[in-house]
Each structure stands twice: as structure tokens, then as C-alpha cells.
Amino acid sequence: MGIEITGITKRFGDFVALDDINLSVPSGQLTALLGPSGGGKSTLLRVVAGLESADTGRIEIEGIDTTDLPAQKRNVGFVFQHYAAFKHLSVRRNVAFGLEIRKQPKDQITAKVEELLELVHLTQWGDRLPSQLSGGQRQRMALARALAIEPSVLLLDEPFGALDAKVRKELRDWLRRLHDEVHVTTVFVTHDQEEALEVADTIVVINEGRIEQVGTPDDLYDDPASEFVLSFLGPVTRLGGRLIRPHDIEISRYEQAATADGPITRWTRIGFEVRLEVTPTDPLHPEPVQVVITRTEANALGLHLGDHVWLRPQVGAQTVRA
Ligand SMILES: Nc1ncnc2c1ncn2[C@@H]1O[C@H](COP(=O)(O)OP(=O)(O)OP(=O)(O)O)[C@@H](O)[C@H]1O
């Protein structure tokens, strides 16, 4: 069950925004659509929501073919980056709105709204206007409003994208906890790999209208299917013709079996990290290699700018042929 996406293609003029997308989103999970800007994530979410119609393909939500159903009949909750609240209505009335137009009994609506406000920790702000809330509180209200109709799926398009880094971090922890409580099938769009790795049960990497890989955060991190996935999930560097993560490189001051060796040509300290650049002496692979170690390691190894060092992948490190 969950969401079944079969053979979805979407063109805007000659441009192919989605190219034969096939994807099963498991019921009750938190799934991230991750990829660079313009890759097609929002378009896919909008097609699932019914806000955009695909040229070909089929969408099933919880076993029901919704391909030709209008958005309001699909029973989806949707939250955008910039949430359009009713400015003249209180937070409570905004949350109640979807229930009022469904003509539910008043006492049921009141009880449901209080339950939702508690869930998103906004009980004490219920009588305020949306303009009197912070950005993070507004997005929580948007989630409460989307959840009010008890959707079969919750679709979130960069819900925290417009917020500053600290609030984003808080809200992503909060979303994870909220999801653990309500278990509604949730799909959220993000271009932030850390957000996806931290929050999602399953990550779908999308690039240029195609799915690059689907897996758990660990699957993707430990076993990237392509150079694109490896490099999208964090910084990478080239070591002897292969791509590797800079902190997966072993560095030694002493001559040893190594993939590359050369002098340390840059040294940058950022907090607890030391980022080094080593320029290999090998004329076949002369481009500088980035290496990241902790300050403690750098001190223990007695490393300095200009030292000649030997580099090789750490045991178990993931590498991909470049
Ligand atoms: N209504 C439209 N008309 C024409 N082109 C569109 C339309 N909507 C999206 N596109 C194009 O389709 C491509 C995919 O857009 P989409 O918004 O799905 O990407 P995205 O991965 O969500 O990126 P972002 O994170 O920047 O929103 C982009 O190149 C975009 O310019």
C-alpha cells in the first residue's frame, strides 16, 4: 500500500521534468525526495497531490487509483515552504478550517483542534493570528492544518526551507518525533542531504527527472549506486582515480603502501576539524586530494603544513571509480 507511482512522465513543452518514474512509497514511513534544484522533486510531489497532471503513468494512494481524481478528492495533506494561512483567522480557526468545510459537528471540531494544537505544541498560541507567530511556529500550524483532515498521506515541499539553520534543525527533530507519534505516510522534498539522512526512513535520490537510487540513509551512505549519489551525500575527493570521502582517507607521515603521497599544501582548521590538501607527486594524478581529520589526530600524528605524507583509503571506506 502507501503510494504506488508507475511510469510517470511529465513534460513542460520540450523539457522532460519527470522521465518514467516508478516508485513504491511504503505505508506509514517518512520518505525523503532528495536531489539538486530543478531535478523534479516538487513536480513529482505535485503530481502525487493532484496539483499537476502527468502526461503518462498512474498514481495509487493506499490502494486507490487517484490518477484522474482532483486534488481535493485524494485525501492528501500538503504543506509548502511558504505556507498560505488565512491571515484574518486565529491559529485555532486556521487549523479548524478543513474540518468546518467538511461540516463536522462543532464539538468534534473543537476537540480535534485542541488535540492537534497539543501535538504541534501550539496550544498557548491558539488565539493568535498567523502574523503573530514565528516562522517555525507557522510551519507547525501548517502541519496541524494538513493533519486535521486525517489525510492518508502527508506531502511536504521543503517545509522548513525558508527558516534559519537553527530553527530548521529543531523542526526536523520535531518532525521525526511527530511522525513517530502519528505514523501517517509522509513524503517530504528537500535538497539538504543532512536533513534527509537525519529524518527519513527511506531516501529517494532524484536528478534530472530520474531516480538515481532508493534506500535507507545507511544504504545510500554505505553503498552509493553512482558517483552522483556519493557526491550528493557529502563532500568527496579524488584519490588515485577513485572518489572517496575526505574523512575516509588514512594519512601517515611515514612511507607505507599508499595510493598517493606528497606534501601538505593547505591547512585549514575549522572547529574540531582539520582540512588538509595534499598535492600528489604522481604526474598521472596530480590534482590535490582533500583530507579531513580531527585536531586530536593531527596533533597525535605531529602533522604540519609542508610535511610529506602518504595517503590510502581507510579499511572499509566506500570508493567509486571516477
Ligand atoms: N510549470 C512549469 N512550467 C515549466 N517548467 C517547469 C514548471 N514547473 C517546473 N518546471 C521545470 O521542471 C524542472 C523540475 O522542477 P521542480 O520544481 O520539480 O524541481 P525540484 O527538484 O523540486 O527543484 P527545487 O528544489 O528548485 O524546487 C525545472 O527545470 C523547472 O524549471
The ligand as a MOL file (V3000), in Angstrom:
LIG
                    3D

  0  0  0     0  0            999 V3000
M  V30 BEGIN CTAB
M  V30 COUNTS 31 33 0 0 0
M  V30 BEGIN ATOM
M  V30 1 N 5.0190 24.9860 -14.5620 0
M  V30 2 C 6.2030 24.7850 -15.1440 0
M  V30 3 N 6.4600 25.1800 -16.3980 0
M  V30 4 C 7.6580 24.9530 -16.9860 0
M  V30 5 N 8.6880 24.3270 -16.3890 0
M  V30 6 C 8.5030 23.9050 -15.1350 0
M  V30 7 C 7.2580 24.1160 -14.4470 0
M  V30 8 N 7.3760 23.5670 -13.1900 0
M  V30 9 C 8.6330 23.0570 -13.1210 0
M  V30 10 N 9.3030 23.2580 -14.2690 0
M  V30 11 C 10.6690 22.8110 -14.5700 0
M  V30 12 O 10.7860 21.4500 -14.2490 0
M  V30 13 C 12.0300 21.1690 -13.6300 0
M  V30 14 C 11.8180 20.4740 -12.3080 0
M  V30 15 O 11.2680 21.3990 -11.3910 0
M  V30 16 P 10.9640 21.0250 -9.8960 0
M  V30 17 O 10.4070 22.2380 -9.2180 0
M  V30 18 O 10.1870 19.7820 -9.8530 0
M  V30 19 O 12.4170 20.7230 -9.3490 0
M  V30 20 P 12.8920 20.4960 -7.8680 0
M  V30 21 O 13.7630 19.3000 -7.9030 0
M  V30 22 O 11.7460 20.4910 -6.9430 0
M  V30 23 O 13.7850 21.7600 -7.6240 0
M  V30 24 P 13.6620 22.9000 -6.4990 0
M  V30 25 O 14.2450 22.2960 -5.2750 0
M  V30 26 O 14.4880 24.0190 -7.0690 0
M  V30 27 O 12.1920 23.2280 -6.4000 0
M  V30 28 C 12.7580 22.5130 -13.5190 0
M  V30 29 O 13.7020 22.6070 -14.5670 0
M  V30 30 C 11.6590 23.5290 -13.6820 0
M  V30 31 O 12.1500 24.7030 -14.2970 0
M  V30 END ATOM
M  V30 BEGIN BOND
M  V30 1 1 1 2
M  V30 2 1 2 3
M  V30 3 2 2 7
M  V30 4 2 3 4
M  V30 5 1 4 5
M  V30 6 2 5 6
M  V30 7 1 6 7
M  V30 8 1 6 10
M  V30 9 1 7 8
M  V30 10 2 8 9
M  V30 11 1 9 10
M  V30 12 1 10 11
M  V30 13 1 11 12
M  V30 14 1 11 30
M  V30 15 1 12 13
M  V30 16 1 13 14
M  V30 17 1 13 28
M  V30 18 1 14 15
M  V30 19 1 15 16
M  V30 20 2 16 17
M  V30 21 1 16 18
M  V30 22 1 16 19
M  V30 23 1 19 20
M  V30 24 2 20 21
M  V30 25 1 20 22
M  V30 26 1 20 23
M  V30 27 1 23 24
M  V30 28 2 24 25
M  V30 29 1 24 26
M  V30 30 1 24 27
M  V30 31 1 28 29
M  V30 32 1 28 30
M  V30 33 1 30 31
M  V30 END BOND
M  V30 END CTAB
M  END
